[in-house]
Amino acid sequence: MSDSVADRSLASRLRLAVVRLNRRLRAQRTSEDLSLTQISALSTLHKCGAMTPGKLAAKEGVQPPSMTRVIAALDEAGYVERTPHPTDGRQAIVSISGKGLEYVRATISAREAWLDERLAELSGEEREVLGRAAEIIDRMAGHG
């Protein structure tokens, strides 16, 4: 097998493995009361801090009207808070609330617990390989 064919095969296998693992991790939730879109928006607010609905929509890759509906549902449930923009009266600033922070932390904990269980099933050598792979994937993603 030529190097380019092997590289394409590796790229395909890696992409599928990452997608499948991500799907399994996203399924590890503490409750079913929020949609994946709502959880993603909350996670972005947790990671990036307070922002306008337009900026949140851009970060999430959705249209502003869709994000407006997501924010409204999260606000109604008490997961986010909206405050007036300090310089633009037409805008609001959205931030994660205490309840939203608790939800995100519980979800992260559930996902990490599930992953810890899967990792415990592996040999020490397999965990070592995954540790090196995590560093490489982080570097590929521009975080290392």
N, C-alpha and C positions, 0 to 999 in steps of 0.2 A: 504494500500500500504506500503511495507517495505521501510525502509530508503534508501537502496541501489537502489531500483527501482525509488524512488522519486528523489534521487540524479542524477541518469542517465537522468531522465526526465528533471530536472532542467538544467543539463549540455547541453542537446540537445536544449532546448528552449533558453538558454542563447547564445549558439553558433550561432543558427539561427538568433536571434535578433541582435547580434553584426555584423554578416555578412551582414544582410539586411541594417542595419543602415550605415555601412561602404560603402556599394554599393551606397546608396542614397547620402551620403556625397561626395563620389568620383565623382558622376554625376554633382555636383554643381561646374561648371567650368566657368571661365570668357570667354573662347573661346574654339573652337574645333580644334585649329591648332596644338596642341601637343597630342601625344598618352598618355595613362595612364602610360606606361612604361617610357616615357620621363619625365612626371610630377613627377613620383616617384624618378627618378634619380636626378632631380633638387631639390626635397625636401630633399633628403639625403645629397646633397652637401650643401644645406642651413643649415641643422641641424648639420652636422658633419664637415663641412669645406672642404677645398681643399684636394684632394687625387689623387693617381694614378688610371688609368682606371681599373687595376686589382683589387685594393681594392674596388672601386666602384662596380665592377661586383660582388665581393664576398658579399658585404653588400646588394646588390639587389637580390642576389640569381640567377644570370644569368651567362651564359658562357661569357668569355672575348670577343670572336668575336661579340657576340650580343651587348655587352656594347660598343664596338668600333663603331658599326653602330649608336647606340643611341647618343653617344658623338659627332660623326661627324654631325648628323642632328641638334643637339642642338647648336653646334659650328657654323654651317652654318647659322642658324637662329639668332645667336647673344646671345643666352641664357647662354652659358658657354665660358670660355677662357681656352686655353691650353698654358702652359709655360714649358720650358725645366726643367727636374728634376735637382736639384742642384748637385747631385753626380753620377747620372746614365744617361749617354747620350742616352741610348736606351729607356728611359722612359719619360713620360710627367706628369705634374701635371695639373689636371682639377679643375677649380674653377667656381663658379657661377658668372655671370657678373651682372652688374647693371640692365640690361634688364631682366635677369633671376630672380633676387631678386624681382623686381617689379611684375613679373608674379606670383611668389610664394606667395607674400604678398596679391595680388589681389585674388588669388584662395582661400587662407586661409580666407580672409574676406568674400568671397561669401559663403563659406561653413559655417562659423560661423553665417552669416546673415540668411541662410536657417535654421540652427539649432535654432537660437534665435526665429524665427517665429514659429517653432514647439513647443518650450518650452513655448511660450506665450499662446498657446492653452491649456495648462495643468493647473490644479489647483495648488495652493501653496503647498498643501500636496504632490501632485505628483512630483513637482519640488524638494521638500525636499528629497523625497525618491530617486530620481535620483541623487541628490547630494551625498547622502550616498553611493549609488551604484557605482558612479564614483570613490569614494575613495577606495572602496573594489576592484573594477576591476583594478585600478592602483596598488594596493597592490598585487593582484594576478599576475599581469604582471611584478612584481618585481620593481616597481617604487615608492613604498611607504613604 
